[in-house]
Each structure stands twice: as C-alpha cells, then as structure tokens.
Amino acid sequence: MSTVISKLRPDTIRFWQTGLQYVFARRDPRRFVPLIHLFLYGNPFDPTSEATFIEATKLDLLRTMVNSWDWRIAPAIIASNVRLMEALAHPYKQVRDSAGVLMYILASAEFSPSYATVGDALADNLQHGATGRDFSRWTGTPGTVAMIEDMRSQITKWHAEHKPSSEGTSNYSRGSKTLLNFLVAGFTYCSRRITLSHAPTFLPLLAIMQDQNDDEDMSRLAKVIMQFTSQVLYTSTVVEDVAKDILTLLTDSPNSWHTITKTLPLICTLTFSNRFVLARETRASLMDATSSFLVHDQVEVRQTAANSLTSLIKCASGNVILDINEQFSQKLAKRLPRNRRNLKNVAKYNQLILTRHAG
C-alpha cells in the first residue's frame, strides 16, 4: 500500500478515494489499525518535500478518514503531530488548500470532554445566570483556539513585513490564503460553529486582505467570507457581538474609503437576516453608524451610505423610523448663509452643505 500511495497520479487518486470511502463507511476504525498506522506514521505528510502532488494526496487521504469516522479518528490524527502548521505558507497552492481544509475538519471533528459530574454541570450553569452557559459561542477545544491564534499572529507578523510583489510570492499572501480556506471550509464542508465563532474577530484582517490589489485570489476569498459572515442567522446573544465587530471595523480610523464602501452593505445583510433577533438599540446603532457616513468627504462613501440607509429603513420598525426622521429634520434645520461671496470659513460652509444634503 505504501508503494501504491507513492505512485498515485491525478487520474487515479479519485478512484482510490472513492474505494476507501466505501471500505471505511459504517465500520469500526479499529479494524483498519495497520492502514491507519501507514497513513499516520509509515508514510507521513512532509511539508518540505518537493513531490507536491503526493503530499497533497496524503492530506486528502487523511481527510477521507476524518469524513468517514469523524470524532473517532480525529484525536489519533492530532496525536500523530501532522505538520499542518508548517504548510501554512507552502509554495504550492494544492498543498495549502488541502492543509487548510483538513485543519478545519479536524478542529470541528475533535470532541470536547463534558463535565465530570452532574454537580459540576449545575455549578457551571449557575455561574452564567438563569439561562445557563451559552453553548452557541463554542470556539473549539483549547488546541483549536491555540492553533487559530497561532495562525493569526503569524499572518499579522508576515503582514508587517509584507511588500507588494507578484501574486502569491510572499509568505503573507500564501499564509493568508491558507487561513481563508480554513474559514471557508466551515461554510462548505462541515459544521459552521468554529467559523462563525472566529470569523467576526478576523474582520479587521479580512478588510485588509480584500483590499490587497496584488493578489486577486486573496481579495476574492476575503470578500466571500465577509459576505457569508453577514448572511448567517445568529442567536440573539451572538448577533449582538457580530454587530459590534462590524461597527468597530467601520469606525476604525485607519480604514480607507474602499473598506467602508465594502463594509456598509454588510450591515444591510446582517440586519435583514437577523431582523427578528436584533435588539432595537443595536439596530439604532447600526443605522446611526450608516447615516454618519452621509457627510463623508468621499462621494462614493456617501452614495453607498445612502443606498444602505434606504435598505435599513425598509426593514426597520416604526419607532426607529421616527427617530431617524427627527434626526434628519434637525440637519435640515441648519440654514446656509445668504451672503456666500466673502466666506471666512470655507471648510465649515462645505461641511454644512454636506449636512443639509444628508438631511
């Protein structure tokens, strides 16, 4: 079998994957211990090898095992210390994509031990109020959280050292696309819980990635994840945090106007998708943040804010509309000076025009 794996080709790998899926289906993994040991220890993944297709094939075969046996095999693969993090900035796309997807599937398949006793469970729930612990905020096991933070810190470090170059030639570009494939896997292959728990915290980094002009693939993937993040129906507790993360991204001073025009539509999708669970105060904050960009210096930002505000008003309650009506009526109450020939403060006059235009 070791010889077969070393001689696999693109036109034969899918047949072997299909055959292994058929053999593994609804069977105890303990029956395949010799084969498992071969995949994990006899012929392990080597990120330094130049035989990129063979190394990507090894990762795909491990993924076949996880898809078949789920949590029964995930701890054994993790315990074998597969060198997936070393493939974060691998020079070949096929290996990076396979590593990113496998990391997510392993993270979602790894089980988390429950409470030791019923008393421990009751005591823990009492610490979190009358409703108990909110399990919708599950971020993964401690090992998963450490891995994600390691990826975040490594990519942040590479971004500080990054210099624009040809597409996909820097560690930052390669590592970012592996991280993006890791997050996208939650919307494509298996459970979304880890992606939904961590993607909002990556919004500042995703905003930088989608403005990366020297790498179209990275920009496209970052935009897809940001759109997915705003389209999901969250629980009432989680959606408040996601809304705060988007508001923080909008009000962050280093943001370019490109980032603002791409982030404002996310508020519309998030509000529409979660219109029955968003608190009134949060919806009002989202609307206030959107309306504040009607007086932005960049005309593209003003146009996007106006379109976004129109969408927000269409799915707003009557009380919120009354508040917005009063707010913009106050802006219209500020009159322009009649004598405009000898203006002492041109900047203030221009700002007043923008304010009335916004009203």
Residue frames relative to the residue before (quaternion, step in Angstrom):
aa qw qx qy qz dx dy dz
M 1.0000 0.0000 0.0000 0.0000 0.00 0.00 0.00
S 0.6092 0.5511 -0.3490 0.4510 3.58 1.10 -0.69
T 0.6450 0.5095 -0.3137 0.4754 3.58 1.06 -0.75
V 0.6207 0.5448 -0.3364 0.4525 3.58 1.05 -0.77
I 0.6644 0.5068 -0.3088 0.4541 3.59 0.89 -0.94
S 0.6838 0.4959 -0.2934 0.4476 3.58 0.93 -0.83
K 0.7451 0.3790 -0.2136 0.5056 3.60 1.20 -0.42
L 0.3538 0.7380 -0.5031 0.2776 3.60 1.21 0.36
R 0.1642 -0.7765 0.6044 0.0693 3.53 -1.16 0.75
P 0.6880 -0.4933 0.3189 0.4262 3.62 -1.19 0.36
D 0.7097 0.4571 -0.2748 0.4603 3.62 1.03 -0.67
T 0.7225 0.4112 -0.2591 0.4918 3.63 1.22 -0.10
I 0.5321 0.6651 -0.4093 0.3270 3.59 1.16 -0.50
R 0.6599 0.5180 -0.3377 0.4268 3.63 0.89 -0.79
F 0.6241 0.5290 -0.3498 0.4563 3.60 1.09 -0.59
W 0.6570 0.4950 -0.3100 0.4768 3.58 1.00 -0.78
Q 0.6338 0.5215 -0.3361 0.4620 3.60 1.01 -0.76
T 0.6555 0.5054 -0.3081 0.4690 3.59 0.95 -0.88
G 0.6553 0.5168 -0.3092 0.4559 3.57 0.99 -0.85
L 0.6650 0.4897 -0.3076 0.4726 3.59 0.96 -0.83
Q 0.6176 0.5348 -0.3490 0.4590 3.60 1.01 -0.72
Y 0.6541 0.5068 -0.3077 0.4698 3.59 1.00 -0.81
V 0.6788 0.4899 -0.2912 0.4631 3.58 0.96 -0.88
F 0.7131 0.4714 -0.2622 0.4478 3.60 0.93 -0.90
A 0.5447 0.6764 -0.3945 0.3000 3.59 1.11 -0.66
R 0.8710 -0.0208 -0.0256 0.4902 3.56 -0.96 1.06
R 0.5704 0.5544 -0.4093 0.4470 3.58 1.00 0.84
D 0.5632 -0.6046 0.4520 0.3362 3.54 -1.17 0.65
P 0.4465 -0.7124 0.4644 0.2782 3.65 -0.71 1.01
R 0.5602 0.6119 -0.4007 0.3888 3.61 1.17 -0.39
R 0.5818 0.5733 -0.3760 0.4376 3.59 1.25 -0.30
F 0.7437 0.3842 -0.1972 0.5103 3.59 1.22 -0.44
V 0.1828 0.8276 -0.5148 0.1291 3.59 1.12 0.58
P 0.6575 0.4955 -0.3497 0.4470 3.69 0.81 -0.75
L 0.6691 0.4880 -0.3049 0.4703 3.59 0.97 -0.82
I 0.6293 0.5270 -0.3314 0.4652 3.58 1.03 -0.78
H 0.6591 0.4997 -0.3080 0.4702 3.59 0.94 -0.86
L 0.6128 0.5399 -0.3508 0.4582 3.59 1.07 -0.64
F 0.6881 0.4797 -0.2855 0.4635 3.60 0.89 -0.95
L 0.7504 0.4255 -0.2225 0.4541 3.59 0.93 -0.89
Y 0.8314 0.2059 -0.0688 0.5115 3.58 0.89 -0.89
G 0.6694 0.5166 -0.3136 0.4321 3.60 0.99 -0.74
N 0.7972 0.0514 0.0086 0.6015 3.55 1.02 -0.82
P 0.0326 0.8669 -0.4968 0.0239 3.61 0.67 1.10
F 0.6317 -0.5258 0.4204 0.3844 3.52 -1.36 0.30
D 0.0866 -0.7924 0.6038 0.0091 3.57 -0.88 1.01
P 0.2679 -0.8088 0.5002 0.1543 3.64 -0.22 1.22
T 0.6541 0.5146 -0.3228 0.4507 3.61 1.21 -0.29
S 0.5110 0.6604 -0.4211 0.3542 3.59 1.26 -0.17
E 0.4091 -0.7069 0.5246 0.2403 3.55 -1.15 0.63
A 0.5558 0.5665 -0.4029 0.4558 3.60 1.29 -0.07
T 0.1312 -0.8693 0.4714 0.0700 3.55 0.52 1.25
F 0.6477 0.5211 -0.3420 0.4381 3.61 0.92 -0.76
I 0.6480 0.5125 -0.3187 0.4646 3.60 0.95 -0.84
E 0.6699 0.4918 -0.3061 0.4644 3.61 0.95 -0.86
A 0.6431 0.4963 -0.3270 0.4828 3.61 1.00 -0.73
T 0.6166 0.5492 -0.3351 0.4538 3.58 1.10 -0.72
K 0.6240 0.5370 -0.3390 0.4553 3.60 1.02 -0.79
L 0.6629 0.4928 -0.3047 0.4742 3.58 0.98 -0.83
D 0.6466 0.5141 -0.3243 0.4610 3.59 1.02 -0.74
L 0.6387 0.5112 -0.3308 0.4704 3.60 1.06 -0.68
L 0.6198 0.5157 -0.3390 0.4848 3.59 1.07 -0.67
R 0.6350 0.5223 -0.3274 0.4656 3.57 1.04 -0.75
T 0.6090 0.5454 -0.3455 0.4608 3.58 1.07 -0.69
M 0.6418 0.5179 -0.3194 0.4666 3.57 1.03 -0.78
V 0.6762 0.4846 -0.3039 0.4643 3.60 0.90 -0.89
N 0.6468 0.5199 -0.3261 0.4527 3.59 0.97 -0.80
S 0.6919 0.4767 -0.2771 0.4660 3.58 1.08 -0.67
W 0.8233 0.2525 -0.0933 0.4997 3.58 0.89 -0.97
D 0.3131 -0.8021 0.4733 0.1862 3.59 1.30 -0.01
W 0.8606 -0.0865 0.0626 0.4980 3.61 -0.92 -0.94
R 0.5577 0.6277 -0.3946 0.3732 3.62 1.18 -0.35
I 0.7719 0.3294 -0.1668 0.5175 3.59 1.10 -0.67
A 0.5170 0.6801 -0.4119 0.3171 3.62 1.16 -0.51
P 0.6714 0.4854 -0.3379 0.4466 3.69 0.80 -0.78
A 0.6340 0.5290 -0.3414 0.4491 3.61 1.03 -0.70
I 0.6535 0.4991 -0.3183 0.4718 3.60 1.00 -0.79
I 0.6563 0.5023 -0.3136 0.4675 3.59 0.96 -0.85
A 0.6640 0.5109 -0.3033 0.4541 3.59 1.00 -0.83
S 0.6337 0.5405 -0.3406 0.4362 3.61 1.15 -0.45
N 0.3752 -0.7681 0.4525 0.2542 3.59 1.36 0.02
V 0.0573 0.7931 -0.5966 0.1088 3.55 0.69 1.12
R 0.3969 -0.7649 0.4628 0.2081 3.59 -0.71 1.07
L 0.0721 0.8472 -0.5207 0.0764 3.55 0.71 1.09
M 0.6455 0.5338 -0.3340 0.4322 3.60 0.97 -0.78
E 0.6172 0.5442 -0.3492 0.4483 3.58 1.16 -0.49
A 0.6583 0.4803 -0.3033 0.4940 3.57 1.30 -0.26
L 0.3328 0.7767 -0.4836 0.2285 3.60 1.28 0.17
A 0.7917 0.1625 -0.0822 0.5831 3.59 0.99 -0.82
H 0.1441 0.8152 -0.5442 0.1357 3.57 1.00 0.83
P 0.5264 -0.6756 0.4104 0.3130 3.63 -0.91 0.81
Y 0.7325 0.4012 -0.2447 0.4926 3.63 1.15 -0.39
K 0.5232 -0.6915 0.4185 0.2700 3.53 -0.80 1.13
Q 0.6405 0.5520 -0.3366 0.4144 3.59 0.91 -0.88
V 0.6656 0.4831 -0.2987 0.4841 3.60 0.99 -0.83
R 0.6494 0.5232 -0.3233 0.4472 3.60 0.93 -0.87
D 0.6698 0.5037 -0.3067 0.4512 3.58 0.86 -0.93
S 0.6655 0.4949 -0.3041 0.4688 3.59 0.93 -0.89
A 0.6553 0.5115 -0.3135 0.4590 3.60 0.99 -0.81
G 0.6564 0.5215 -0.3160 0.4443 3.60 0.92 -0.86
V 0.6781 0.4792 -0.2904 0.4756 3.58 0.91 -0.92
L 0.6595 0.5095 -0.3178 0.4521 3.60 0.93 -0.87
M 0.6206 0.5419 -0.3471 0.4480 3.61 1.00 -0.76
Y 0.6797 0.4804 -0.3033 0.4640 3.59 0.93 -0.84
I 0.6609 0.5077 -0.3198 0.4507 3.59 0.89 -0.89
L 0.6406 0.5054 -0.3261 0.4775 3.59 1.01 -0.74
A 0.6576 0.5178 -0.3157 0.4470 3.58 0.95 -0.85
S 0.7065 0.4478 -0.2696 0.4771 3.59 0.97 -0.80
A 0.6775 0.4900 -0.2955 0.4623 3.60 1.15 -0.54
E 0.5718 0.6053 -0.3875 0.3955 3.60 1.16 -0.49
F 0.3254 -0.7671 0.5189 0.1909 3.58 -0.67 1.04
S 0.3084 -0.7333 0.5784 0.1806 3.53 -1.23 0.59
P 0.4664 -0.6936 0.4580 0.3026 3.65 -0.67 1.00
S 0.4141 -0.7070 0.5213 0.2386 3.54 -1.03 0.81
Y 0.7274 -0.3879 0.3083 0.4747 3.57 -1.28 -0.30
A 0.5485 -0.6279 0.4436 0.3288 3.56 -1.14 0.66
T 0.8026 0.0492 0.0014 0.5945 3.58 1.01 -0.83
V 0.6432 -0.5043 0.4027 0.4121 3.55 -1.32 0.25
G 0.6157 0.5620 -0.3424 0.4333 3.57 1.06 -0.70
D 0.6382 0.5167 -0.3234 0.4703 3.59 1.02 -0.78
A 0.6450 0.5215 -0.3207 0.4573 3.58 1.00 -0.81
L 0.6757 0.4861 -0.2968 0.4681 3.60 0.90 -0.89
A 0.6496 0.5159 -0.3195 0.4580 3.58 0.97 -0.81
D 0.6572 0.5031 -0.3118 0.4666 3.61 0.99 -0.81
N 0.6571 0.5075 -0.3187 0.4573 3.60 0.97 -0.80
L 0.6343 0.5412 -0.3338 0.4397 3.60 1.03 -0.73
Q 0.6283 0.5486 -0.3382 0.4357 3.58 1.13 -0.56
H 0.7318 0.4090 -0.2243 0.4968 3.59 1.22 -0.40
G 0.7020 -0.4883 0.2724 0.4412 3.59 1.06 0.69
A 0.7678 -0.3988 0.2625 0.4272 3.53 -1.39 -0.05
T 0.7073 0.4636 -0.2677 0.4616 3.59 1.06 -0.68
G 0.4888 -0.6799 0.4285 0.3395 3.60 1.25 -0.18
R 0.7315 -0.4030 0.3074 0.4562 3.56 -1.31 -0.14
D 0.3655 -0.7153 0.5558 0.2144 3.56 -1.06 0.84
F 0.1912 -0.8272 0.5209 0.0883 3.59 -0.17 1.29
S 0.5085 0.6335 -0.4363 0.3870 3.62 1.23 -0.03
R 0.6520 0.5108 -0.3115 0.4658 3.60 1.25 -0.26
W 0.2954 0.7885 -0.5030 0.1950 3.61 1.18 0.32
T 0.1779 -0.8225 0.5374 0.0548 3.56 -0.67 1.14
G 0.6601 -0.4833 0.3107 0.4839 3.59 1.27 0.07
T 0.6602 -0.4841 0.3840 0.4271 3.54 -1.31 0.07
P 0.6800 -0.4760 0.3392 0.4426 3.64 -1.18 0.27
G 0.6297 0.5307 -0.3404 0.4538 3.59 1.06 -0.67
T 0.6452 0.5129 -0.3170 0.4693 3.59 1.02 -0.78
V 0.6524 0.5098 -0.3147 0.4642 3.58 0.92 -0.90
A 0.6532 0.5090 -0.3139 0.4645 3.60 0.96 -0.83
M 0.6430 0.5232 -0.3232 0.4564 3.60 1.00 -0.80
I 0.6663 0.4968 -0.3049 0.4650 3.59 0.93 -0.90
E 0.6616 0.4903 -0.3102 0.4750 3.58 0.95 -0.81
D 0.6102 0.5404 -0.3451 0.4653 3.58 1.10 -0.66
M 0.6470 0.4991 -0.3171 0.4814 3.59 0.99 -0.83
R 0.6459 0.5308 -0.3248 0.4421 3.58 0.95 -0.87
S 0.6973 0.4714 -0.2824 0.4601 3.59 0.81 -0.98
Q 0.6476 0.5242 -0.3245 0.4479 3.59 1.01 -0.79
I 0.6840 0.4708 -0.2887 0.4765 3.59 0.94 -0.88
T 0.6142 0.5333 -0.3491 0.4652 3.60 1.06 -0.69
K 0.6402 0.5133 -0.3158 0.4764 3.58 1.03 -0.79
W 0.6723 0.4823 -0.3021 0.4735 3.60 0.91 -0.87
H 0.6241 0.5429 -0.3503 0.4394 3.60 1.03 -0.67
A 0.6353 0.5258 -0.3306 0.4589 3.58 1.04 -0.74
E 0.7211 0.4128 -0.2385 0.5028 3.59 1.12 -0.63
H 0.5104 0.7010 -0.3973 0.3004 3.58 1.27 -0.28
K 0.0679 -0.7496 0.6574 0.0373 3.52 -1.13 0.81
P 0.5411 -0.6370 0.4243 0.3484 3.64 -0.83 0.93
S 0.0794 0.7857 -0.6024 0.1163 3.54 -0.85 1.03
S 0.7239 -0.3689 0.3023 0.4985 3.54 -1.24 -0.29
E 0.6773 -0.5656 0.3016 0.3611 3.54 -1.10 0.81
G 0.8788 0.1252 -0.1039 0.4486 3.52 -1.02 1.00
T 0.5380 0.6558 -0.4019 0.3449 3.62 1.17 0.28
S 0.6732 0.4833 -0.3021 0.4711 3.62 1.19 -0.25
N 0.6213 -0.5342 0.4184 0.3919 3.56 -1.25 0.43
Y 0.6211 0.5501 -0.3447 0.4390 3.58 1.04 -0.74
S 0.6720 0.4908 -0.3033 0.4643 3.60 0.88 -0.89
R 0.6946 0.4712 -0.2841 0.4634 3.58 0.85 -0.94
G 0.6809 0.4901 -0.2932 0.4584 3.59 0.90 -0.91
S 0.6307 0.5390 -0.3341 0.4473 3.59 1.02 -0.76
K 0.6781 0.4846 -0.3038 0.4615 3.58 0.94 -0.83
T 0.6001 0.5287 -0.3671 0.4749 3.62 1.14 -0.52
L 0.6450 0.5080 -0.3129 0.4775 3.59 0.99 -0.83
L 0.6558 0.5118 -0.3133 0.4581 3.60 0.95 -0.86
N 0.6414 0.5004 -0.3214 0.4847 3.60 1.03 -0.74
F 0.5903 0.5605 -0.3520 0.4621 3.59 1.12 -0.66
L 0.7107 0.4469 -0.2615 0.4763 3.60 0.86 -0.94
V 0.6447 0.5256 -0.3244 0.4503 3.59 0.99 -0.81
A 0.5725 0.6136 -0.3797 0.3893 3.61 1.09 -0.66
G 0.6177 0.5616 -0.3485 0.4262 3.58 1.10 -0.62
F 0.7017 0.4287 -0.2643 0.5040 3.59 1.12 -0.56
T 0.7326 0.4545 -0.2164 0.4582 3.59 1.22 -0.41
Y 0.8345 0.2920 -0.1075 0.4548 3.57 0.73 -1.07
C 0.8328 -0.0160 0.0765 0.5480 3.61 0.81 -0.86
S 0.8407 -0.1914 0.1374 0.4875 3.57 -1.24 -0.52
R 0.3785 -0.7463 0.5110 0.1968 3.56 -1.04 0.85
R 0.4289 0.7638 -0.4395 0.1987 3.59 1.19 -0.31
I 0.6894 0.4699 -0.3013 0.4616 3.60 0.86 -0.87
T 0.6405 0.5151 -0.3289 0.4650 3.59 0.97 -0.81
L 0.6918 0.4813 -0.2887 0.4544 3.60 0.86 -0.93
S 0.6551 0.5072 -0.3197 0.4598 3.59 1.13 -0.54
H 0.7855 0.3505 -0.1649 0.4827 3.59 1.01 -0.80
A 0.5678 0.6332 -0.3966 0.3455 3.64 1.03 -0.64
P 0.6519 0.5100 -0.3570 0.4330 3.69 0.84 -0.74
T 0.6545 0.5047 -0.3248 0.4598 3.61 1.06 -0.63
F 0.6571 0.4920 -0.3028 0.4843 3.59 1.26 -0.32
L 0.3758 0.7715 -0.4665 0.2144 3.63 1.23 -0.07
P 0.6510 0.4960 -0.3557 0.4513 3.69 0.82 -0.73
L 0.6649 0.4871 -0.2977 0.4817 3.58 1.02 -0.82
L 0.6423 0.5197 -0.3195 0.4640 3.60 1.04 -0.78
A 0.6237 0.5430 -0.3387 0.4488 3.59 1.05 -0.74
I 0.6391 0.5027 -0.3192 0.4868 3.58 1.08 -0.73
M 0.6655 0.5228 -0.3045 0.4371 3.58 0.95 -0.90
Q 0.6965 0.4769 -0.3024 0.4426 3.60 0.91 -0.81
D 0.6667 0.4486 -0.3047 0.5113 3.59 1.28 -0.18
Q 0.4270 0.7016 -0.4618 0.3351 3.58 1.28 0.26
N 0.2289 -0.8327 0.4924 0.1083 3.56 -0.10 1.29
D 0.6829 0.4988 -0.2988 0.4423 3.61 1.14 -0.48
D 0.7561 0.2595 -0.1829 0.5723 3.62 1.27 0.15
E 0.2384 -0.8165 0.5120 0.1194 3.58 -0.09 1.29
D 0.6228 0.5533 -0.3454 0.4320 3.59 1.03 -0.73
M 0.6541 0.4992 -0.3083 0.4774 3.59 0.96 -0.85
S 0.6529 0.5210 -0.3138 0.4515 3.58 0.92 -0.90
R 0.6603 0.5131 -0.3070 0.4544 3.60 0.96 -0.85
L 0.6763 0.4931 -0.2984 0.4588 3.59 0.88 -0.92
A 0.6471 0.5155 -0.3233 0.4593 3.60 0.98 -0.82
K 0.6505 0.5109 -0.3166 0.4644 3.57 1.00 -0.78
V 0.6267 0.5386 -0.3327 0.4544 3.59 1.02 -0.79
I 0.6765 0.4897 -0.3031 0.4589 3.61 0.89 -0.90
M 0.6472 0.5099 -0.3300 0.4607 3.60 0.95 -0.78
Q 0.6469 0.5014 -0.3199 0.4772 3.60 1.02 -0.72
F 0.6332 0.5253 -0.3270 0.4650 3.59 0.98 -0.85
T 0.6520 0.5461 -0.3169 0.4199 3.57 0.93 -0.95
S 0.7213 0.4372 -0.2534 0.4737 3.60 1.00 -0.75
Q 0.6717 0.5298 -0.2966 0.4244 3.61 1.18 -0.42
V 0.5695 0.6308 -0.3736 0.3718 3.59 1.25 -0.33
L 0.3890 -0.6784 0.5684 0.2555 3.57 -1.15 0.66
Y 0.1503 -0.8213 0.5489 0.0408 3.58 -0.37 1.28
T 0.5593 -0.5315 0.4873 0.4089 3.54 -1.35 0.05
S 0.6838 -0.5225 0.3221 0.3947 3.58 -1.23 0.44
T 0.6812 0.4790 -0.3006 0.4649 3.60 1.07 -0.60
V 0.6826 0.4907 -0.2936 0.4551 3.59 0.97 -0.83
V 0.6414 0.5559 -0.3459 0.3999 3.62 0.93 -0.83
E 0.5948 0.5608 -0.3722 0.4395 3.60 1.10 -0.58
D 0.6708 0.4881 -0.3014 0.4701 3.60 0.95 -0.82
V 0.6328 0.5205 -0.3371 0.4637 3.59 1.02 -0.77
A 0.6424 0.5171 -0.3210 0.4657 3.59 0.98 -0.83
K 0.6497 0.5081 -0.3209 0.4655 3.61 0.99 -0.79
D 0.6345 0.5268 -0.3342 0.4563 3.60 1.02 -0.76
I 0.6607 0.4898 -0.3123 0.4754 3.60 0.98 -0.80
L 0.6414 0.5127 -0.3253 0.4690 3.61 1.00 -0.78
T 0.6353 0.5225 -0.3271 0.4651 3.59 1.02 -0.77
L 0.6386 0.5209 -0.3201 0.4673 3.57 1.02 -0.80
L 0.6691 0.5072 -0.3045 0.4498 3.60 0.98 -0.81
T 0.7535 0.4076 -0.2128 0.4698 3.56 0.91 -0.91
D 0.4543 0.6796 -0.4574 0.3501 3.58 1.27 0.03
S 0.4728 -0.7410 0.4027 0.2556 3.58 -0.57 1.16
P 0.6782 0.5057 -0.3487 0.4033 3.71 0.83 -0.69
N 0.4796 0.7000 -0.4407 0.2929 3.62 1.19 -0.26
S 0.3773 -0.6953 0.5617 0.2422 3.57 -1.06 0.75
W 0.6362 -0.5337 0.3736 0.4133 3.57 -1.20 0.32
H 0.5482 0.5917 -0.3988 0.4362 3.60 1.20 -0.39
T 0.6559 0.5093 -0.3070 0.4649 3.58 0.96 -0.89
I 0.6549 0.5203 -0.3173 0.4468 3.58 0.95 -0.86
T 0.6793 0.4878 -0.3033 0.4568 3.61 0.90 -0.86
K 0.6792 0.4645 -0.2963 0.4849 3.59 1.14 -0.52
T 0.6787 0.4932 -0.2906 0.4601 3.60 1.18 -0.49
L 0.5859 0.6113 -0.3739 0.3784 3.62 1.01 -0.70
P 0.6613 0.4907 -0.3418 0.4529 3.68 0.86 -0.72
L 0.5685 0.5935 -0.3948 0.4108 3.62 1.14 -0.46
I 0.6000 0.5588 -0.3582 0.4465 3.58 1.12 -0.66
C 0.6372 0.5298 -0.3267 0.4545 3.59 1.01 -0.82
T 0.6920 0.4724 -0.2917 0.4614 3.59 0.81 -0.98
L 0.6479 0.5168 -0.3242 0.4561 3.59 0.95 -0.85
T 0.6701 0.4975 -0.3030 0.4601 3.60 0.92 -0.88
F 0.6831 0.4826 -0.3005 0.4584 3.59 0.90 -0.86
S 0.6783 0.5008 -0.2995 0.4466 3.59 0.93 -0.89
N 0.7939 0.2552 -0.1135 0.5401 3.58 1.08 -0.76
R 0.2104 0.8386 -0.4846 0.1329 3.58 1.16 0.59
F 0.6993 0.4623 -0.2804 0.4676 3.62 1.14 -0.47
V 0.7309 0.4020 -0.2384 0.4973 3.62 1.21 -0.23
L 0.5571 0.6010 -0.4007 0.4097 3.62 1.20 -0.30
A 0.4392 -0.6800 0.5197 0.2733 3.57 -0.95 0.87
R 0.6238 -0.5628 0.3843 0.3827 3.56 -1.18 0.58
E 0.6405 0.5331 -0.3351 0.4397 3.59 0.98 -0.81
T 0.6542 0.5064 -0.3164 0.4641 3.59 0.99 -0.78
R 0.6496 0.5047 -0.3228 0.4681 3.60 0.95 -0.83
A 0.6426 0.5123 -0.3258 0.4674 3.57 1.02 -0.75
S 0.6393 0.5202 -0.3264 0.4628 3.59 1.03 -0.77
L 0.6420 0.5140 -0.3211 0.4695 3.60 1.00 -0.81
M 0.6727 0.4873 -0.3013 0.4682 3.58 0.98 -0.82
D 0.6396 0.5172 -0.3301 0.4631 3.59 1.00 -0.75
A 0.6468 0.5160 -0.3213 0.4606 3.58 0.98 -0.83
T 0.6556 0.5049 -0.3125 0.4665 3.58 1.01 -0.81
S 0.6883 0.4866 -0.2912 0.4524 3.59 0.88 -0.91
S 0.5899 0.5882 -0.3780 0.4040 3.60 1.13 -0.53
F 0.6630 0.5026 -0.3080 0.4614 3.61 1.17 -0.48
L 0.4627 0.6674 -0.4559 0.3643 3.60 1.24 0.14
V 0.7188 0.3777 -0.2394 0.5323 3.59 1.23 -0.33
H 0.3277 0.7545 -0.5024 0.2664 3.58 1.21 0.50
D 0.5835 -0.6086 0.4114 0.3464 3.58 -1.14 0.64
Q 0.6930 0.4644 -0.2748 0.4782 3.61 1.08 -0.69
V 0.4520 -0.7185 0.4585 0.2632 3.57 -0.72 1.08
E 0.6116 0.5536 -0.3615 0.4345 3.63 1.05 -0.66
V 0.6349 0.5184 -0.3276 0.4700 3.59 1.06 -0.76
R 0.6501 0.5187 -0.3194 0.4542 3.61 0.96 -0.85
Q 0.6620 0.5027 -0.3113 0.4605 3.58 0.95 -0.83
T 0.6582 0.4966 -0.3102 0.4734 3.60 0.96 -0.85
A 0.6436 0.5184 -0.3218 0.4621 3.59 1.00 -0.82
A 0.6473 0.5168 -0.3265 0.4553 3.60 0.98 -0.78
N 0.6650 0.4889 -0.3030 0.4763 3.59 0.94 -0.85
S 0.6557 0.5081 -0.3120 0.4632 3.58 0.99 -0.82
L 0.6482 0.5170 -0.3204 0.4581 3.58 0.97 -0.82
T 0.6067 0.5492 -0.3504 0.4554 3.59 1.06 -0.70
S 0.6707 0.4931 -0.2938 0.4697 3.57 0.95 -0.88
L 0.6534 0.5175 -0.3176 0.4521 3.59 1.00 -0.81
I 0.6500 0.5208 -0.3218 0.4502 3.59 0.99 -0.81
K 0.6219 0.5708 -0.3459 0.4096 3.59 1.04 -0.74
C 0.7775 0.2716 -0.1673 0.5419 3.61 1.07 -0.63
A 0.4666 0.6690 -0.4485 0.3655 3.59 1.18 0.56
S 0.5257 -0.6176 0.4826 0.3306 3.56 -1.25 0.46
G 0.6918 -0.5016 0.3298 0.4013 3.56 -1.27 0.36
N 0.6543 0.5250 -0.3239 0.4374 3.60 0.98 -0.81
V 0.6442 0.5107 -0.3201 0.4709 3.57 1.02 -0.79
I 0.6393 0.5218 -0.3289 0.4591 3.60 0.99 -0.78
L 0.6342 0.5244 -0.3300 0.4626 3.59 1.01 -0.77
D 0.6467 0.5134 -0.3204 0.4643 3.58 0.99 -0.80
I 0.6591 0.5006 -0.3043 0.4716 3.58 0.97 -0.86
N 0.6259 0.5453 -0.3302 0.4493 3.58 1.02 -0.82
E 0.6674 0.4894 -0.2984 0.4754 3.57 0.96 -0.86
Q 0.6357 0.5474 -0.3243 0.4372 3.58 1.00 -0.84
F 0.7352 0.4123 -0.2439 0.4796 3.59 0.84 -0.93
S 0.5630 0.5669 -0.3934 0.4549 3.60 1.18 -0.39
Q 0.6301 0.5245 -0.3307 0.4674 3.59 1.07 -0.68
K 0.6349 0.5202 -0.3366 0.4615 3.58 1.06 -0.65
L 0.6668 0.4949 -0.3014 0.4685 3.57 1.04 -0.73
A 0.5818 0.6088 -0.3715 0.3910 3.57 1.20 -0.46
K 0.6096 0.5447 -0.3547 0.4537 3.62 1.18 -0.38
R 0.2422 -0.8130 0.5205 0.0977 3.55 -0.49 1.23
L 0.4657 -0.6406 0.5318 0.2999 3.53 -1.26 0.51
P 0.5273 -0.6259 0.4536 0.3528 3.62 -1.02 0.66
R 0.5151 -0.6652 0.4464 0.3047 3.58 -1.03 0.81
N 0.7360 0.3520 -0.2092 0.5392 3.58 0.95 -0.88
R 0.0218 -0.8469 0.5296 -0.0437 3.56 -0.26 1.26
R 0.4702 0.7023 -0.4345 0.3113 3.57 1.26 0.15
N 0.8001 0.1941 -0.0852 0.5612 3.58 0.89 -0.95
L 0.0536 0.8208 -0.5630 0.0806 3.55 0.51 1.19
K 0.3583 -0.7441 0.5261 0.2029 3.57 -0.91 0.97
N 0.7873 0.1878 -0.0833 0.5813 3.58 1.09 -0.73
V 0.1929 -0.8216 0.5290 0.0890 3.55 0.05 1.34
A 0.6335 0.5438 -0.3412 0.4320 3.61 0.97 -0.81
K 0.6577 0.5003 -0.3090 0.4707 3.59 0.98 -0.84
Y 0.6331 0.5241 -0.3268 0.4665 3.57 1.05 -0.77
N 0.6537 0.5053 -0.3154 0.4667 3.62 0.94 -0.82
Q 0.6398 0.5153 -0.3226 0.4701 3.57 1.05 -0.79
L 0.6357 0.5262 -0.3280 0.4598 3.58 1.06 -0.73
I 0.6162 0.5342 -0.3382 0.4696 3.59 1.08 -0.71
L 0.6611 0.5020 -0.3060 0.4661 3.56 0.95 -0.87
T 0.6368 0.5322 -0.3267 0.4522 3.57 1.04 -0.79
R 0.6787 0.4664 -0.2958 0.4841 3.60 0.92 -0.86
H 0.6201 0.5326 -0.3415 0.4638 3.57 1.06 -0.71
A 0.6352 0.5188 -0.3236 0.4718 3.56 1.03 -0.78
G 0.6475 0.5198 -0.3182 0.4575 3.59 1.01 -0.81
